[in-house]
Amino acid sequence: TELAASMTPGAYRRLLNIYYGIAGDAIQRPGGIVDKYLGDGVLALFLQGYCNDEPATTAVESALRILDQVADHKDLPTEQRPLPVGIGIHYGEAYVGIVGQAGQPTDFSALGDAVNVAERVSSAAAAGELMVSDTAAQRLPHLPEGADRRELTLKGVAEPVTAWSIASRAAAPAAGSAPKDG
């Protein structure tokens, strides 16, 4: 919001198009699906059978690739580096398919509690941060070194959500392992 307020609409659109290119490539290359561009956000789906690897692993690798690239992408104006992007990942079951007015499909989408929690986890991520819910983290072979455990109180979610904060590789040491609770 601060970034959009400091730019002309045309300059902001150009910046978002660069970001969408970075994100779209990082998501789609390993088999992820860009569901929607939501203003300055992206809703991506990593579905079993479509990803090159386990969906949670693919999502984390894609997210870290995005954070690395927005830190110093050649097409980003120098004053916009690093681009303030935070990413959230959650794992769960959702309806994925066509939705819309009865008899008139209007949109491909993902719906359900898992999608809502993913959006809330994403909202909790600061610029340069990847926030991975414990549900998704449990599907990873390991967490990157330096992952920090957090308890998130999320709007509309009854129970606190355990998540792991992971800094961009551009700002963090190489991947290793971190202990997982529960």
ZIDA-V670112 format. One record per backbone hydrogen bond with DSSP energy under -0.5 kcal/mol. NH is the residue of the N-H (numbers start at 1). CO is the residue of the C=O. E is the energy in kcal/mol with one decimal. If there is no record, write none. Layout:
<<NH:CO:E> <NH:CO:E>>
This chain:
<<5:1:-2.1> <6:2:-1.1> <6:3:-0.7> <7:4:-1.2> <12:8:-2.6> <13:9:-2.4> <14:10:-2.1> <15:11:-2.2> <16:12:-2.7> <17:13:-2.4> <18:14:-1.7> <19:15:-2.4> <20:16:-3.5> <21:17:-1.9> <22:18:-2.3> <23:19:-3.1> <24:20:-3.1> <25:21:-2.0> <26:22:-2.2> <27:23:-2.3> <28:24:-2.8> <29:25:-2.2> <31:28:-1.7> <32:27:-2.0> <33:45:-2.8> <35:33:-0.9> <35:43:-2.5> <36:43:-1.5> <38:36:-0.6> <38:41:-2.7> <39:37:-0.7> <40:38:-0.6> <41:38:-2.0> <43:36:-2.8> <44:42:-0.7> <45:33:-2.8> <47:45:-0.5> <50:47:-2.2> <51:47:-1.5> <52:30:-2.5> <58:54:-2.7> <59:55:-2.6> <60:56:-2.3> <61:57:-2.5> <62:58:-2.5> <63:59:-2.5> <64:60:-2.7> <65:61:-2.1> <66:62:-2.2> <67:63:-2.6> <68:64:-2.4> <69:65:-2.3> <70:66:-2.6> <71:67:-0.8> <72:68:-0.7> <72:69:-0.7> <73:69:-0.9> <76:73:-1.5> <80:77:-2.3> <81:78:-1.6> <82:70:-0.6> <83:70:-2.6> <85:83:-1.7> <87:129:-2.6> <89:131:-2.5> <95:111:-2.7> <96:94:-0.5> <97:109:-2.5> <99:107:-3.1> <101:104:-0.6> <104:101:-3.0> <106:99:-2.1> <107:99:-2.0> <109:97:-2.9> <111:95:-2.7> <114:93:-0.7> <115:112:-0.5> <116:112:-1.9> <117:113:-2.9> <118:114:-2.2> <119:115:-2.1> <120:116:-2.0> <121:117:-2.9> <122:118:-2.4> <123:119:-2.1> <124:120:-1.1> <125:121:-0.6> <125:122:-1.3> <128:85:-3.3> <129:126:-2.0> <130:166:-3.1> <131:87:-3.2> <131:129:-0.5> <132:130:-0.6> <132:164:-2.7> <133:89:-2.9> <133:131:-0.5> <134:162:-3.1> <137:133:-2.8> <138:134:-2.3> <139:136:-1.7> <140:137:-1.7> <147:144:-1.6> <148:165:-2.4> <149:147:-0.5> <150:163:-3.2> <152:150:-0.6> <152:161:-3.2> <154:152:-0.7> <157:154:-2.2> <158:156:-0.5> <161:152:-2.8> <162:160:-0.5> <163:150:-2.7> <164:132:-2.8> <165:148:-3.1> <166:130:-3.1> <166:164:-0.5> <168:128:-1.6> <171:168:-1.8> <172:168:-0.8>>
